[in-house]
Amino acid sequence: MFHKFVKYDMVRFQGIKFVLVGITCLLPIFLFQNCSEEDTKDTLNRVVDVNWEGDVNSIPKALQMKNPVADPKAKKGGRIRIYSHQFPKSLNYYLDQFTTTARIFTSLYEPLTAYHPLTLETIPHLAKAWQISSDKKKFTFYLDPNARWSDGKQVTADDVIFTYDTIMNPKNATAVFRISLSRFLKPVKVDDLTVVFEAKEVHWNNFNDIASSIFILPKHHFEGKDFNKENMEFPIVSGPYKITEVKKNRYIKLERRGDWWQRAYPFNEGRNNFDQIVYKVYNEEAVALQAFKKGDIDIYPVYSAFVWVEEAKGEAFDKNWIAKQRIFNLKPIGFQGWAMNSRRPIFSDKRVREAMNLLVDRKLMIDKLAYGEYDPTNSYYPDFYLGGETNPNVPTKFDIERARKLLAEAGWKPNAEGILEKDGKPFQFSILDRDKKTEKYFTVFLEKAKEVGIRASIDTLDLAAWSERVDKYDFDMTWAAWGSGIFKDPESQWLSKYADEAGQPNLPGLKIPEVDKLIEKQKTEFSVSKRNEILKQIDRIVYKEYPYVLLWHLPSTRILYWQKYGMPSLPLGKYGDESFSSDYWWYDEEKDKKLSESVSKKETFSNYEAIIRWK
């Protein structure tokens, strides 16, 4: 329901391609067995760091510096249990671009480079250094000789080339990643630690597409296997965590690696602190919330306005045992809405799509059903306009008479029964959904649609079935919510070329020649500000085509957590969301002890800031 977005490091998903995340004010329901306290009450094994015997001078200079976002007071140890509202169909991010999958996969595997958490400058990771040719088409990467897989073998150029080949293999379900990699020739190995990528064309994101967006796989493990079946077990990794247990539909456990190759790099001090990270899955949000209130979950990101306003209350909140924080920072904000499939005749006419927008009373939905928690979205890049810049897109307001007029202009006229018809066919369509909770929003819309003579129904499927149909564009209308990145690339979302290729993000199937030209123009623009101006032009054009019924967005992150953790001064960093917690927070044993005493004595615990803003 909410898209495919990314970062790496704190910006951890900025390097990833796409991630399907939870709806901003709603959470999907899955008929999974509930996770219980029994799942995670086992004894926590303390991870002991293996002494690093490398040469300090071999550490890249940028990683010899302290991480400005990490807290030097952070301690290793303990556990954090995180609420996950869905169990991924795969933990292989290349095959399944969902939030939990992305968080886990990026803890197991690593890119060639990362982003500095404050400046967003490129910093080393698997690659210690790199060179870019003067024509900006050739990229040479020099791998860090310290980089090792968990079985002790060195990370080499062969692994990088194997990863490229795996993604580009048309037999693998990696189509979404082939968009950017198709701009490159097959990489060339210079020696074991040097690999060269050469682009066929200049593109501002060429470097990032290979440096920070590809998570390198171990050739000696995956070679010869059916990659499409590599879903849950990853015994050989390079990242700071490894999977120790997967209980389908219940939980996924990660354990910190005491032998991670970068463990002694100064830049990582204060990061990857938890000995164990547990993603706990619940079939219903109400059950998950009760488990959280009991202490079976430690941190609970809130996507539901109802939960935030009506359910996040009680003694544990009144006495500050549980923190309820709204955090504002500079994280990218995407959009969510109802995608209309223009490949279907019923939504091929722009006037019909605009009419659907006019039949949606967003103000009513936000005020009455979402407690006024959200801002209406009038752009496909809403974070461009959070700093006070005027949004040129005219907001779509509820107007049933205007909708009637547009439908009539498009040839839809009422028959004797009042049902709209065109060429003898009734105006009838199905809404593909994967969450019964969204029905209250669709119901408001369906009532208005019925009033003008439209027949619509809701077809609710589980995640796997929904995803399969959406990938094939087998739907009339569906709820989709897309995240964003700091450096935005509109190609896969709006380029006509990908409208008919299965599994791509252009769900509405939009084909606009003018947008195609602007997408081509921005490819060679290396100035972020100038590129963003082109994106704003694209936004204005796409907005007037009404490919989605745009809904609303939240300019902050809402989280609940038990006050037993230490964290940096800005709990989610400059660009992070709730995933920042598992990267930079730490278990504070003394704080936990005091919290337990407060709970047992029914006393108020220490105060905290309910609202935190980036300064």
Residue pairs with C-beta under 8 A, 6 or more apart in sequence:
1 20
1 21
1 22
1 23
1 26
1 28
1 336
1 434
1 435
1 479
1 480
1 481
2 20
2 21
2 22
2 23
2 24
2 99
2 334
2 336
2 480
2 481
2 482
2 483
3 18
3 19
3 20
3 21
3 334
3 336
3 480
3 481
3 482
3 483
3 505
4 17
4 18
4 19
4 20
4 97
4 176
4 482
4 483
4 505
5 13
5 16
5 18
5 19
5 21
5 332
5 334
5 482
5 483
5 484
5 485
6 13
6 14
6 15
6 16
6 17
6 18
6 19
6 102
6 213
6 483
6 485
7 13
7 14
7 15
7 16
7 115
7 485
7 486
7 575
7 576
8 14
8 15
8 16
8 106
8 111
8 114
8 115
8 212
9 114
9 115
9 117
9 583
10 69
10 117
10 573
10 574
10 575
10 576
10 580
10 583
10 584
11 114
11 115
11 117
11 120
11 486
11 575
11 576
12 106
12 114
12 576
12 579
12 583
13 19
13 102
13 106
13 483
13 485
13 579
14 115
14 120
14 212
14 485
14 486
14 487
14 575
15 111
15 114
15 115
15 208
15 211
15 212
15 213
16 93
16 97
16 102
16 106
16 213
16 215
17 97
17 176
17 177
17 180
17 213
17 492
18 97
18 176
18 483
18 492
18 505
19 97
19 98
19 99
19 101
19 102
19 483
20 97
20 98
20 99
20 467
21 98
21 99
21 481
21 483
22 28
22 85
22 86
22 99
22 303
22 481
23 303
23 336
23 435
23 438
23 479
23 481
24 303
24 336
24 374
24 481
24 551
24 552
24 553
24 554
25 303
25 304
25 305
25 370
25 373
25 374
25 552
25 554
26 303
26 304
26 435
26 437
26 438
26 441
27 85
27 285
27 303
27 304
27 435
27 437
28 85
28 86
28 434
28 435
28 437
28 463
29 283
29 284
29 285
29 435
29 436
29 437
30 85
30 86
30 87
30 249
30 281
30 283
30 462
30 463
31 283
31 462
32 87
32 249
32 250
32 281
32 282
32 283
33 249
33 250
33 283
34 250
34 282
34 283
34 284
34 287
34 291
35 247
35 250
35 251
35 280
35 281
35 282
35 291
35 296
36 291
36 296
37 291
37 294
37 296
39 247
39 250
39 251
39 278
39 280
40 79
40 81
40 251
40 253
40 278
40 280
40 296
44 78
44 79
44 275
44 276
45 255
45 275
45 276
46 77
46 275
47 76
47 77
47 255
47 256
47 257
47 258
47 275
48 258
49 76
49 258
49 259
49 263
50 258
50 259
50 263
52 263
52 264
54 146
54 264
56 64
58 144
58 145
58 146
59 146
59 264
59 265
59 266
60 123
60 124
60 128
60 129
60 144
62 116
62 123
62 124
62 267
63 123
63 124
63 262
63 265
63 266
63 267
63 268
64 265
64 266
64 267
65 266
65 267
66 72
66 266
66 267
66 269
67 117
67 267
67 268
67 269
67 270
67 271
68 117
68 118
69 117
69 118
69 568
69 570
69 573
69 574
69 584
70 268
70 269
70 270
70 271
70 568
70 584
71 270
71 566
71 567
71 568
71 569
71 584
71 586
72 269
72 270
73 270
73 566
74 269
74 270
74 271
74 273
74 566
74 584
74 585
74 586
75 273
75 566
75 586
75 587
75 588
75 589
76 256
76 273
76 275
76 586
77 273
77 274
77 275
77 586
77 587
77 589
78 273
78 274
78 275
78 276
78 586
78 587
78 589
79 274
79 275
79 276
79 277
79 278
79 298
79 587
80 274
80 276
80 277
80 278
80 298
80 299
80 565
80 581
80 582
80 585
80 587
81 278
81 280
81 296
81 297
81 298
81 299
82 277
82 278
82 279
82 280
82 297
82 298
82 299
82 581
82 582
83 280
83 282
83 288
83 292
83 297
83 299
83 300
83 301
84 99
84 100
84 252
84 279
84 280
84 281
85 281
85 282
85 285
85 288
85 303
86 98
86 99
86 100
86 281
86 463
87 100
87 248
87 249
87 250
87 281
88 96
88 98
88 100
88 101
88 104
89 96
89 231
89 463
89 464
89 467
90 96
90 101
90 231
90 232
91 101
91 104
91 105
91 231
91 232
91 234
91 243
91 246
91 252
92 101
92 105
92 227
92 230
92 231
92 234
93 101
93 102
93 105
93 106
93 215
94 166
94 167
94 172
94 173
94 174
94 177
94 215
94 227
95 172
95 173
95 174
95 227
95 228
95 230
95 231
96 231
97 176
100 252
100 279
103 279
103 579
103 582
104 243
104 252
104 254
104 279
105 215
106 215
106 239
107 239
107 240
107 241
107 254
107 277
107 582
108 234
108 237
108 238
108 239
108 241
108 242
108 243
109 215
109 216
109 217
109 234
109 237
109 238
109 239
110 125
110 126
110 215
110 216
110 238
110 239
111 125
111 126
111 211
111 212
111 213
111 214
111 215
111 216
112 125
112 126
112 127
112 130
112 141
112 143
112 160
112 210
112 211
112 212
112 214
112 216
113 122
113 123
113 124
113 125
113 126
113 127
113 130
113 211
113 212
114 122
114 123
114 124
114 125
114 212
115 121
115 122
115 123
115 212
116 122
116 123
117 573
117 574
117 575
118 574
120 486
120 575
122 207
122 211
122 212
123 267
124 144
125 144
125 212
126 143
126 144
126 147
126 155
126 216
126 238
127 141
127 142
127 143
127 144
127 211
128 142
128 143
128 144
128 145
129 141
129 142
130 139
130 140
130 141
130 142
130 211
131 139
131 140
132 138
132 139
132 140
132 207
133 139
135 202
136 199
136 202
136 206
136 526
137 198
137 199
137 200
137 201
137 202
137 206
138 196
138 197
138 198
138 199
139 196
139 197
139 198
139 199
139 206
139 207
139 210
139 211
140 190
140 194
140 195
140 196
141 160
141 194
141 195
141 196
141 197
141 211
142 193
142 194
143 155
143 156
143 157
143 160
143 193
143 194
143 195
144 155
145 154
145 193
146 261
146 262
147 154
147 155
147 238
147 261
148 154
148 155
148 238
148 261
149 155
149 218
149 220
149 236
149 237
149 238
150 235
150 236
150 237
150 238
150 242
150 257
150 259
151 236
153 218
153 220
154 192
155 216
155 218
155 238
156 192
156 193
157 187
157 189
157 190
157 191
157 192
157 193
157 194
157 195
158 189
158 192
158 219
159 216
159 217
159 218
159 219
160 187
160 195
160 214
160 216
161 186
161 187
161 189
161 195
162 217
162 219
162 222
162 223
163 214
163 215
163 216
163 217
164 181
164 184
164 186
164 187
164 214
165 186
166 172
166 174
166 217
166 222
166 227
167 174
167 177
167 178
167 181
167 214
168 174
168 178
168 181
168 182
168 186
169 227
171 228
172 227
172 228
173 228
173 503
174 227
175 501
175 502
175 503
175 504
176 492
176 503
176 504
176 505
177 213
177 214
179 491
179 492
179 498
179 504
180 205
180 209
180 213
180 491
181 209
181 210
181 214
183 199
183 200
183 201
183 203
183 206
183 209
184 197
184 198
184 199
184 200
184 206
184 210
185 197
185 198
185 199
185 200
187 195
187 196
187 197
187 198
188 195
188 196
188 198
189 195
190 196
197 210
199 206
201 523
202 523
202 524
203 209
203 523
203 524
204 522
204 523
204 524
204 525
204 526
204 531
205 487
205 489
208 487
216 238
218 236
218 237
218 238
220 236
221 235
221 236
222 230
232 243
232 246
233 243
233 246
234 242
234 243
237 257
238 261
239 257
239 260
240 256
240 257
240 260
240 262
240 263
240 268
240 271
240 272
241 254
241 255
241 256
241 257
241 272
241 277
242 254
242 255
242 257
243 252
243 253
243 254
243 255
244 253
244 254
244 255
244 276
245 251
245 252
245 253
246 252
246 253
249 281
249 283
250 280
250 281
251 278
251 279
251 280
251 281
252 278
252 279
253 276
253 277
253 278
254 276
254 277
254 278
254 279
255 275
255 276
256 272
256 273
256 274
256 275
256 276
257 263
260 272
262 268
270 568
270 584
270 586
271 583
271 584
272 583
273 584
273 585
273 586
273 587
274 582
274 585
274 586
274 587
277 582
280 288
280 291
280 296
280 297
282 288
282 291
285 304
285 307
285 437
288 297
288 300
289 300
289 307
289 311
291 297
292 300
292 560
293 314
293 316
293 322
295 562
298 561
298 562
298 564
298 565
299 559
299 560
299 561
299 562
299 578
299 581
300 559
300 560
300 561
301 557
301 558
301 559
301 560
301 577
301 578
302 308
302 312
302 558
302 559
302 560
303 558
305 370
305 371
305 373
305 374
306 370
306 371
308 371
308 373
308 558
309 371
309 373
310 371
312 322
312 324
312 560
315 321
315 602
316 322
317 324
318 604
319 598
319 602
319 603
319 604
319 605
320 563
320 604
320 605
320 606
320 607
320 608
321 562
321 563
321 595
321 598
321 599
321 605
322 560
322 561
322 562
322 563
323 559
323 560
323 561
323 562
323 563
323 608
324 560
324 610
325 558
325 559
325 560
325 561
325 571
325 608
325 609
325 610
325 611
325 612
326 556
326 557
326 558
326 610
326 611
326 612
327 556
327 557
327 558
327 559
327 570
327 571
327 572
327 611
327 612
327 613
328 555
328 556
328 557
328 611
328 612
328 613
328 614
329 557
329 570
329 572
329 573
329 574
329 575
329 576
329 613
329 614
330 574
330 575
330 614
331 557
331 572
331 575
331 576
331 577
332 383
332 483
332 484
332 485
332 486
332 488
332 575
333 382
333 383
333 386
333 484
333 553
333 554
333 555
334 382
334 481
334 482
334 483
334 484
334 553
335 377
335 379
335 380
335 381
335 382
335 481
335 482
335 484
335 548
335 550
335 553
336 377
336 479
336 480
336 481
336 482
336 550
336 551
336 552
336 553
337 377
337 479
337 480
337 481
337 548
337 549
337 550
337 551
338 356
338 360
338 431
338 477
338 478
338 479
338 480
338 548
338 549
338 551
339 475
339 477
339 478
339 479
339 480
339 507
339 508
339 547
339 548
340 347
340 353
340 356
340 476
340 477
340 508
340 546
340 547
340 548
340 549
341 347
341 473
341 475
341 476
341 477
341 478
341 507
341 508
341 509
342 348
342 353
342 508
342 509
342 510
342 547
343 473
343 499
343 500
343 509
344 429
344 476
346 352
346 427
346 428
346 429
346 476
347 353
347 356
347 429
347 476
347 477
347 508
349 410
350 545
350 546
351 406
351 407
351 409
351 410
352 406
352 407
352 410
352 412
353 545
353 546
353 547
354 396
354 406
354 546
355 402
355 403
355 404
355 406
355 407
355 410
355 452
356 403
356 449
356 477
356 546
356 549
357 396
357 546
357 549
357 550
358 396
358 397
358 398
358 399
358 400
358 402
358 403
358 406
359 398
359 400
359 403
359 445
359 448
359 449
359 452
360 396
360 398
360 444
360 445
360 448
360 549
360 551
361 398
361 444
361 448
362 376
362 396
362 398
362 551
362 552
363 376
363 397
363 398
364 398
364 444
365 441
365 444
365 551
365 552
366 372
366 373
366 374
366 376
366 552
369 440
369 441
369 444
370 552
373 554
374 552
374 553
374 554
375 382
375 552
375 553
375 554
375 555
376 395
376 550
376 551
376 552
377 550
377 551
377 552
377 553
378 391
378 393
378 394
378 395
378 396
378 543
378 550
379 385
379 391
379 393
379 539
379 543
379 550
380 493
380 539
380 542
380 543
380 548
380 550
381 484
381 488
381 535
381 536
381 539
382 553
383 484
384 391
384 532
384 535
384 536
384 539
385 391
386 555
392 536
392 540
393 539
393 540
393 543
396 546
396 550
400 448
400 451
400 452
403 452
404 452
407 420
407 427
407 452
410 422
411 422
411 423
412 420
412 421
412 422
412 427
412 453
413 420
413 421
413 422
414 420
414 421
414 453
415 421
415 426
418 453
419 426
419 427
419 453
419 454
419 455
420 426
420 427
420 452
420 453
420 454
421 427
426 455
427 453
427 454
427 455
428 454
428 455
428 456
429 454
429 455
429 456
429 476
429 477
430 456
430 457
430 458
430 459
430 475
430 476
430 477
431 442
431 456
431 457
431 458
431 459
431 476
431 477
431 478
431 479
432 459
432 461
432 466
432 469
432 470
432 474
432 475
432 476
432 477
432 478
433 439
433 442
433 458
433 459
433 460
433 461
433 466
433 478
433 479
434 460
434 461
434 462
434 463
434 466
434 479
435 460
435 479
436 460
438 479
439 458
439 460
442 458
445 456
446 456
446 458
449 455
449 456
450 456
456 477
461 469
466 478
469 475
470 478
470 480
470 507
471 502
471 503
472 502
473 502
473 507
473 509
478 507
480 507
480 548
482 493
482 505
486 575
487 528
488 532
488 535
490 515
490 519
490 522
490 535
490 538
491 498
491 519
491 523
492 498
492 504
492 505
492 506
493 505
493 506
494 506
494 510
494 512
494 515
494 519
494 538
494 542
495 506
495 515
495 516
495 519
496 510
496 511
496 512
496 513
496 515
496 516
497 516
498 504
498 505
498 506
499 506
499 509
499 510
499 511
500 509
508 547
508 548
510 542
510 545
510 547
512 541
512 542
512 545
514 541
515 538
515 541
515 542
518 534
518 537
518 538
518 541
519 538
521 534
522 531
522 534
522 535
525 531
525 534
557 572
557 577
557 578
559 571
559 572
559 578
559 581
561 581
562 595
563 591
563 595
563 605
563 606
563 608
564 587
564 588
564 591
564 592
564 595
565 581
565 585
565 586
565 587
565 588
565 591
566 585
566 586
566 587
566 588
566 591
567 581
567 584
567 585
567 586
568 584
570 612
570 614
571 580
571 581
571 585
571 612
572 578
572 580
572 581
573 580
573 584
574 614
576 583
594 605
594 606
595 605
597 603
598 604
598 605
